[in-house]
Amino acid sequence: MDGRPHLRGAAAGTYLGRRVSHAEIIALIAALVVASQTHRSLLLEFAVSGPTSSQLQPSPPPTDRTAPPDERRRRLSRPVAFASLAVVFVLFMAASSAPSPLYVVYQQEWHFSATTLTTVFAVYVLGMIGALLVLGALSDHLGRRPVLLSAIALEAVSMVLFLTAGSVGLLLTARFIQGIATGTAMTTLGAALSDLNPAHAPHRAGLVTGTAPTFGLGLGALGCGLLVEYGPHPTRLVYVLLLLALVVAGALLSALPETSLRRPGAARSLQPRLRIAPHLRADLLSLVPILIANWALGGLYLSLGPSVAAGLFGLSNHVVGGLVVTLLTGPAFLTALALRGWPVGRTLAVSAMLLLAGTAVALTGVEAHSLTGAALGTAIAGIGFGGSALASFGTLARIARPAERSELFSVAFVISYLAFSIPAVIAGIAATHAGLKDTFVTYAATVAALCALALLAQRLRMSRVPATPGVPQA
């Protein structure tokens, strides 16, 4: 492929001397998770002997005031901890998009269909949404640090499985575990960032939560595209680098100051449900249309963007495939930084209009076979993408109390990733039967309609809410 015969010759299954059985995979996962959780995590909930009433009282969080002196010296300061969480957030999102440029390589080596490729995409989101539903509120009971360390351990397991993958089955397993790890990390990272928010910038957590996904997705796709095109061992090197980064992230998170009070109810919190406090429902409902439009657009580009570049415009270079994603997420990230001082209402309204305009321009460019038009529309839509993510997650970070944050972020992420995945999976199947161009055009038109609906919903919401001074995101 692209003049690189070593991508064709070596089958992925020859990377190691033997294949990893599913029993070994399960055992490895269980060992890592149990090891990360053994220290005082679930004893209050799962002890065989009946706990006393004093044992059931939530213990205070191990902050600098309550931890022993030696432990306090090992803990990160709040500013360093906040910055570390932001970097780890970007790392998880970069890892989630890194396999995308490799799917073409896997497909050629293992000769599987587009439907199988769609399944690989879907199983990641299935694992992520499952984690959001089951584990979304766990850090509100056990603390942020043990849940984040468990997510790091699971993500490391997925990287090892990607390295050893010699079949579609193992690739599916790796992607599913990665989805669980990412879903667990995202909601906990959002809550932990809100906990550590600096007093002088009360909306900075929302800024990071809104920009880290876009920056990380673009970084992972572009970085992997460069490694696939120009680096050695293109189907392995990216996972080695990510595994090393996860080791560093684990070391940082082990020194994270605990910010969430441990309290009973961890076992009950594992029951799958979507629940938010009644006083938060109206605000979240007003954000649902923009969340759906925003992440449906992201799913369009991550699933079909590189294929459109190669199939409709003849751009087969792997770097171009990564650039397609970056052309959306790069402006999104820069926009979120630029608009962080804008009032939330204005940001949402302008972002919805730009999402609509950019999607329409990109759609026109594809119809007219104009690469310039398609690229320009993508960049404009990216501006709307970044502003929408900033205002949406900035609002969520501001309105929730500490004990409500994990659950609220779980609901928001479930909505976002259902919009991200379900239309993209349908589009992947449709592209096999109806053709890539017709599928892209139909998908883009649907996203444009969702953008118009989001703009209408915001205007109706603003007309019903009494005018108040604008509140900046950061």
C-alpha positions as CSV (number, residue, x, y, z in Angstrom):
1,M,0.0,0.0,0.0
2,D,1.4,3.4,-1.0
3,G,4.7,1.8,-2.0
4,R,5.2,0.2,1.4
5,P,5.4,-3.6,0.7
6,H,6.2,-4.4,4.4
7,L,2.6,-3.5,5.2
8,R,1.4,-6.3,3.0
9,G,3.8,-9.0,3.7
10,A,3.9,-9.4,7.5
11,A,0.7,-10.6,9.0
12,A,-0.2,-9.1,12.3
13,G,-0.3,-12.6,13.9
14,T,3.5,-13.0,13.5
15,Y,4.4,-10.2,15.8
16,L,4.6,-12.5,18.7
17,G,5.4,-16.2,18.8
18,R,1.9,-17.2,20.0
19,R,-1.6,-15.9,20.2
20,V,-3.2,-14.8,23.4
21,S,-6.2,-16.8,24.4
22,H,-9.4,-15.2,25.7
23,A,-8.9,-16.8,29.1
24,E,-5.5,-15.2,29.4
25,I,-7.0,-11.8,28.4
26,I,-9.7,-12.1,31.0
27,A,-7.3,-13.1,33.7
28,L,-4.9,-10.2,32.8
29,I,-7.8,-7.7,33.0
30,A,-9.0,-9.1,36.3
31,A,-5.6,-9.0,37.8
32,L,-4.9,-5.4,36.8
33,V,-8.2,-4.1,38.0
34,V,-8.1,-6.0,41.3
35,A,-4.6,-4.8,41.9
36,S,-5.6,-1.2,41.3
37,Q,-8.7,-1.4,43.5
38,T,-7.5,-3.6,46.4
39,H,-6.5,-0.7,48.6
40,R,-9.5,0.1,50.7
41,S,-11.9,0.6,47.7
42,L,-14.9,-1.7,47.9
43,L,-14.5,-3.0,51.4
44,L,-17.4,-0.9,52.7
45,E,-19.7,-2.4,50.1
46,F,-18.7,-6.0,49.6
47,A,-17.3,-7.2,53.0
48,V,-18.6,-10.6,53.9
49,S,-19.0,-9.8,57.6
50,G,-21.6,-7.2,58.5
51,P,-20.1,-3.8,58.8
52,T,-20.7,-1.7,61.9
53,S,-22.5,1.6,61.7
54,S,-19.2,3.4,62.3
55,Q,-17.6,1.6,59.4
56,L,-20.5,2.6,57.1
57,Q,-19.8,6.3,57.7
58,P,-18.1,7.9,54.8
59,S,-14.5,8.7,55.7
60,P,-13.1,12.1,54.9
61,P,-11.2,12.5,51.6
62,P,-7.4,12.1,52.0
63,T,-6.6,15.7,51.4
64,D,-3.4,17.5,52.5
65,R,-5.1,18.2,55.9
66,T,-5.9,14.6,56.7
67,A,-3.1,12.6,55.0
68,P,0.1,11.7,57.0
69,P,3.0,14.1,56.4
70,D,5.0,11.7,54.2
71,E,1.9,11.0,52.0
72,R,1.2,14.8,51.8
73,R,4.7,15.4,50.4
74,R,4.1,12.8,47.7
75,R,0.8,14.3,46.5
76,L,0.7,16.7,43.6
77,S,-0.2,20.3,44.2
78,R,-3.7,21.3,43.0
79,P,-2.4,23.3,40.0
80,V,-0.1,20.5,38.9
81,A,-2.8,17.9,39.5
82,F,-5.3,19.9,37.4
83,A,-2.7,20.1,34.5
84,S,-1.9,16.4,34.8
85,L,-5.6,15.5,34.5
86,A,-5.9,17.7,31.4
87,V,-3.0,15.9,29.8
88,V,-4.4,12.5,30.7
89,F,-7.7,13.5,29.2
90,V,-6.0,14.3,25.9
91,L,-4.1,11.0,26.1
92,F,-7.2,8.9,26.4
93,M,-8.9,10.7,23.5
94,A,-5.7,10.5,21.3
95,A,-5.6,6.7,22.0
96,S,-9.2,6.4,21.0
97,S,-8.7,7.8,17.6
98,A,-5.2,6.3,16.9
99,P,-6.5,3.0,15.5
100,S,-8.6,4.8,12.8
101,P,-5.8,5.2,10.2
102,L,-4.8,1.5,10.8
103,Y,-8.2,0.1,9.8
104,V,-7.3,0.2,6.2
105,V,-4.1,-1.7,6.9
106,Y,-5.9,-4.3,8.9
107,Q,-8.6,-4.7,6.3
108,Q,-6.0,-5.4,3.5
109,E,-4.0,-7.8,5.7
110,W,-6.9,-9.8,7.0
111,H,-9.3,-9.3,4.1
112,F,-12.4,-8.5,6.1
113,S,-15.4,-6.6,4.7
114,A,-16.6,-3.0,5.3
115,T,-19.3,-4.4,7.6
116,T,-16.7,-6.0,9.8
117,L,-14.9,-2.6,9.9
118,T,-18.1,-1.0,11.0
119,T,-18.4,-3.6,13.7
120,V,-14.9,-2.7,15.0
121,F,-16.0,0.9,15.2
122,A,-19.3,0.1,16.9
123,V,-17.8,-2.2,19.6
124,Y,-15.6,0.6,21.0
125,V,-18.6,2.8,21.5
126,L,-20.6,-0.1,23.0
127,G,-17.9,-0.6,25.6
128,M,-17.7,3.1,26.3
129,I,-21.5,3.6,26.8
130,G,-21.6,0.5,28.9
131,A,-18.9,1.9,31.2
132,L,-20.7,5.3,31.3
133,L,-23.9,3.6,32.4
134,V,-22.5,1.2,34.9
135,L,-19.4,3.0,36.2
136,G,-20.3,6.6,35.6
137,A,-21.1,7.4,39.3
138,L,-18.5,5.1,40.9
139,S,-15.9,7.8,41.6
140,D,-18.5,9.7,43.6
141,H,-18.4,6.8,46.1
142,L,-14.8,5.4,45.9
143,G,-12.9,8.5,45.0
144,R,-11.5,9.8,41.8
145,R,-8.0,8.3,42.1
146,P,-8.7,4.6,42.3
147,V,-11.2,4.7,39.4
148,L,-8.8,6.6,37.2
149,L,-6.0,4.2,38.0
150,S,-8.3,1.3,37.0
151,A,-9.1,3.0,33.8
152,I,-5.4,3.5,33.1
153,A,-4.8,-0.3,33.7
154,L,-7.6,-1.3,31.4
155,E,-6.3,1.1,28.7
156,A,-2.9,-0.5,29.0
157,V,-4.4,-3.9,28.6
158,S,-6.1,-2.8,25.4
159,M,-2.7,-1.4,24.0
160,V,-1.1,-4.8,24.7
161,L,-4.0,-6.5,22.8
162,F,-3.6,-4.2,19.9
163,L,0.1,-5.1,19.8
164,T,-0.6,-8.8,19.7
165,A,-3.7,-8.7,17.5
166,G,-3.5,-11.4,14.8
167,S,-7.2,-11.7,14.1
168,V,-10.4,-9.7,13.9
169,G,-11.6,-11.3,17.2
170,L,-8.7,-10.0,19.1
171,L,-9.0,-6.6,17.5
172,L,-12.6,-6.5,18.6
173,T,-11.6,-7.5,22.1
174,A,-9.0,-4.7,22.3
175,R,-11.4,-2.1,21.0
176,F,-14.1,-3.1,23.4
177,I,-11.8,-3.0,26.4
178,Q,-10.5,0.4,25.2
179,G,-14.1,1.6,25.1
180,I,-14.7,0.6,28.7
181,A,-11.5,2.3,29.8
182,T,-12.2,5.5,28.0
183,G,-15.8,5.7,29.2
184,T,-14.7,5.1,32.8
185,A,-11.9,7.7,32.5
186,M,-13.9,10.5,30.7
187,T,-16.7,10.9,33.3
188,T,-14.2,10.7,36.2
189,L,-11.7,13.1,34.6
190,G,-14.5,15.6,34.1
191,A,-15.6,15.3,37.7
192,A,-12.0,15.5,39.0
193,L,-11.2,18.6,36.9
194,S,-14.3,20.3,38.3
195,D,-13.2,19.3,41.8
196,L,-9.7,20.9,41.3
197,N,-11.0,23.9,39.4
198,P,-8.9,27.0,40.4
199,A,-10.9,29.6,42.4
200,H,-9.7,32.5,40.1
201,A,-11.0,30.7,37.0
202,P,-14.2,28.9,38.0
203,H,-15.1,27.7,34.5
204,R,-11.7,26.4,33.5
205,A,-12.7,22.8,34.1
206,G,-15.5,23.2,31.5
207,L,-12.9,24.6,29.1
208,V,-10.7,21.6,29.4
209,T,-13.6,19.1,29.3
210,G,-14.9,20.8,26.2
211,T,-11.5,21.1,24.3
212,A,-9.6,17.9,25.4
213,P,-11.8,15.6,23.2
214,T,-11.4,17.6,20.1
215,F,-7.6,18.2,20.6
216,G,-7.0,14.6,21.5
217,L,-9.0,13.1,18.6
218,G,-7.1,15.2,16.1
219,L,-3.7,14.6,17.7
220,G,-4.3,10.8,17.8
221,A,-5.5,10.5,14.2
222,L,-2.8,12.8,12.7
223,G,0.0,11.3,14.8
224,C,-0.9,7.7,13.9
225,G,-1.3,8.7,10.2
226,L,2.3,10.1,10.2
227,L,3.6,6.9,11.9
228,V,1.8,4.6,9.5
229,E,3.1,6.5,6.5
230,Y,6.6,7.2,7.5
231,G,7.5,5.3,10.7
232,P,8.8,1.8,11.2
233,H,6.5,-1.0,12.3
234,P,3.4,1.1,11.5
235,T,0.9,-1.3,13.1
236,R,2.8,-1.5,16.3
237,L,4.8,1.6,17.0
238,V,1.8,3.8,17.9
239,Y,0.7,1.3,20.5
240,V,4.1,1.1,22.1
241,L,4.3,4.9,22.4
242,L,0.8,5.0,23.9
243,L,1.6,2.3,26.3
244,L,4.7,4.2,27.5
245,A,2.6,7.3,27.9
246,L,0.1,5.4,30.0
247,V,2.8,4.2,32.3
248,V,3.8,7.9,32.9
249,A,0.1,8.8,33.3
250,G,-0.3,6.1,35.9
251,A,2.6,7.4,37.9
252,L,1.1,10.9,37.8
253,L,-2.4,9.8,38.8
254,S,-1.0,7.7,41.7
255,A,0.2,11.0,43.2
256,L,-3.2,12.7,42.6
257,P,-4.8,14.3,45.7
258,E,-8.1,12.7,46.4
259,T,-10.9,15.2,46.0
260,S,-14.1,13.1,46.4
261,L,-15.4,12.0,49.8
262,R,-15.8,8.3,50.0
263,R,-19.3,7.3,50.9
264,P,-21.5,4.2,50.9
265,G,-23.5,3.2,47.8
266,A,-20.8,2.0,45.4
267,A,-22.5,-1.3,44.8
268,R,-25.8,0.4,44.1
269,S,-24.2,2.9,41.8
270,L,-23.2,0.0,39.5
271,Q,-26.8,-0.5,38.5
272,P,-27.1,0.7,34.9
273,R,-29.2,3.9,34.8
274,L,-29.3,7.4,33.5
275,R,-30.1,9.7,36.4
276,I,-29.6,13.4,37.0
277,A,-30.8,15.6,39.8
278,P,-34.2,17.3,39.0
279,H,-32.8,20.8,39.1
280,L,-30.3,20.0,36.3
281,R,-32.8,18.4,33.9
282,A,-34.0,21.6,32.1
283,D,-30.4,22.8,31.5
284,L,-29.4,19.4,30.1
285,L,-32.5,19.1,28.0
286,S,-31.8,22.4,26.3
287,L,-28.3,21.2,25.4
288,V,-29.4,17.8,23.9
289,P,-30.0,19.1,20.3
290,I,-26.6,20.8,20.1
291,L,-24.8,17.7,21.6
292,I,-26.5,15.4,19.1
293,A,-25.7,17.7,16.1
294,N,-22.1,18.3,17.3
295,W,-21.1,14.6,17.9
296,A,-23.0,13.3,14.9
297,L,-20.8,15.6,12.8
298,G,-17.7,14.2,14.6
299,G,-18.9,10.6,13.9
300,L,-19.3,11.5,10.2
301,Y,-15.7,12.7,9.9
302,L,-14.1,10.0,12.0
303,S,-15.9,7.2,10.2
304,L,-16.2,8.3,6.6
305,G,-13.8,11.3,6.4
306,P,-10.6,9.4,5.4
307,S,-12.7,7.1,3.1
308,V,-14.1,10.2,1.3
309,A,-10.7,11.7,0.9
310,A,-9.4,8.5,-0.7
311,G,-12.5,7.3,-2.6
312,L,-13.9,10.6,-3.9
313,F,-10.9,12.8,-4.1
314,G,-8.2,10.2,-4.7
315,L,-6.1,11.1,-1.7
316,S,-4.7,7.8,-0.5
317,N,-1.9,9.1,1.7
318,H,-2.4,8.0,5.3
319,V,-1.4,11.4,6.6
320,V,-4.3,12.9,4.6
321,G,-6.6,10.5,6.4
322,G,-5.4,11.9,9.7
323,L,-5.6,15.5,8.4
324,V,-9.3,15.1,7.5
325,V,-10.0,14.6,11.2
326,T,-7.6,17.3,12.3
327,L,-9.2,19.8,9.8
328,L,-12.4,19.4,11.9
329,T,-10.8,19.1,15.4
330,G,-8.0,21.6,15.0
331,P,-10.3,24.6,14.4
332,A,-12.5,23.2,17.1
333,F,-9.7,23.3,19.7
334,L,-8.5,26.8,18.7
335,T,-12.1,28.1,18.7
336,A,-12.7,26.8,22.2
337,L,-9.6,28.6,23.4
338,A,-10.6,31.9,21.7
339,L,-14.2,31.9,22.9
340,R,-13.7,30.9,26.5
341,G,-14.5,34.5,27.6
342,W,-17.8,34.7,25.7
343,P,-21.2,34.3,27.4
344,V,-22.6,30.8,27.1
345,G,-25.8,31.7,25.3
346,R,-24.0,33.7,22.6
347,T,-21.4,30.9,22.1
348,L,-24.1,28.3,21.7
349,A,-26.1,30.4,19.2
350,V,-23.0,31.3,17.0
351,S,-21.7,27.7,17.2
352,A,-25.0,26.2,16.0
353,M,-25.0,28.7,13.0
354,L,-21.4,27.8,12.1
355,L,-22.1,24.1,12.4
356,L,-25.0,24.5,9.9
357,A,-23.1,26.7,7.5
358,G,-19.9,24.6,7.6
359,T,-21.8,21.3,7.0
360,A,-23.7,22.9,4.1
361,V,-20.5,24.2,2.5
362,A,-18.8,20.8,2.9
363,L,-21.8,19.1,1.4
364,T,-21.8,21.4,-1.6
365,G,-18.0,20.8,-2.0
366,V,-18.5,17.0,-2.1
367,E,-21.4,17.3,-4.5
368,A,-19.4,19.5,-6.8
369,H,-16.2,17.4,-6.4
370,S,-14.4,20.5,-5.1
371,L,-11.7,19.6,-2.6
372,T,-11.3,23.3,-1.7
373,G,-15.0,23.6,-0.9
374,A,-15.1,20.4,1.2
375,A,-12.0,21.5,3.2
376,L,-13.4,25.0,3.7
377,G,-16.7,23.6,4.9
378,T,-15.0,21.2,7.3
379,A,-12.9,24.0,8.9
380,I,-16.0,26.2,9.3
381,A,-17.9,23.3,10.9
382,G,-14.9,22.7,13.1
383,I,-15.3,26.2,14.5
384,G,-18.9,25.5,15.4
385,F,-17.9,22.1,16.8
386,G,-15.4,23.7,19.2
387,G,-17.7,26.4,20.4
388,S,-20.5,24.0,20.9
389,A,-18.4,21.6,23.0
390,L,-17.0,24.5,25.0
391,A,-20.4,26.0,25.9
392,S,-22.1,22.6,26.5
393,F,-19.6,21.1,28.9
394,G,-18.8,24.5,30.4
395,T,-22.5,24.7,31.4
396,L,-22.5,21.2,32.8
397,A,-19.3,21.8,34.9
398,R,-20.8,25.0,36.3
399,I,-24.3,23.9,37.3
400,A,-23.6,20.6,39.0
401,R,-22.7,20.1,42.7
402,P,-19.6,18.0,43.4
403,A,-21.6,14.8,44.3
404,E,-23.7,15.2,41.1
405,R,-20.9,15.7,38.6
406,S,-20.0,12.1,37.7
407,E,-23.6,11.2,37.0
408,L,-24.3,14.4,35.0
409,F,-21.2,14.0,32.9
410,S,-22.1,10.3,32.3
411,V,-25.5,11.3,30.9
412,A,-24.0,14.0,28.7
413,F,-21.3,11.6,27.4
414,V,-23.9,8.9,26.7
415,I,-25.9,11.3,24.6
416,S,-22.8,12.5,22.8
417,Y,-21.5,9.1,22.0
418,L,-24.8,7.6,20.9
419,A,-25.0,10.5,18.5
420,F,-21.3,9.9,17.5
421,S,-21.7,6.2,16.9
422,I,-25.2,5.1,15.8
423,P,-25.4,7.3,12.7
424,A,-21.8,6.5,11.8
425,V,-22.4,2.8,12.0
426,I,-25.6,3.1,9.9
427,A,-23.6,5.2,7.4
428,G,-20.8,2.6,7.3
429,I,-23.3,-0.2,6.4
430,A,-25.1,2.1,3.9
431,A,-21.9,3.0,2.1
432,T,-21.4,-0.7,1.3
433,H,-24.8,-0.9,-0.5
434,A,-25.6,2.7,-1.7
435,G,-22.1,4.0,-2.4
436,L,-19.8,6.3,-0.5
437,K,-20.9,9.6,-2.1
438,D,-24.6,9.1,-1.6
439,T,-24.1,8.0,1.9
440,F,-22.0,11.0,2.8
441,V,-24.4,13.5,1.2
442,T,-27.4,12.0,3.0
443,Y,-25.5,12.0,6.3
444,A,-24.3,15.6,5.9
445,A,-27.8,16.7,5.1
446,T,-29.1,15.0,8.2
447,V,-26.4,16.7,10.3
448,A,-27.3,20.1,8.8
449,A,-31.0,19.5,9.8
450,L,-29.9,18.7,13.3
451,C,-27.9,21.9,13.5
452,A,-30.9,23.9,12.4
453,L,-33.0,22.1,15.1
454,A,-30.3,22.9,17.7
455,L,-30.3,26.6,16.8
456,L,-34.1,26.7,17.1
457,A,-34.0,24.9,20.5
458,Q,-31.4,27.4,21.8
459,R,-33.5,30.4,20.6
460,L,-36.6,29.0,22.2
461,R,-34.8,28.3,25.4
462,M,-33.3,31.8,25.6
463,S,-36.7,33.4,24.9
464,R,-38.2,31.6,27.9
465,V,-35.4,32.3,30.4
466,P,-35.2,35.8,31.9
467,A,-32.3,37.8,30.6
468,T,-29.2,37.6,32.9
469,P,-25.7,39.0,32.5
470,G,-23.5,36.8,30.3
471,V,-21.4,34.2,32.1
472,P,-18.1,33.4,30.4
473,Q,-16.8,29.9,30.0
474,A,-13.5,30.5,31.6
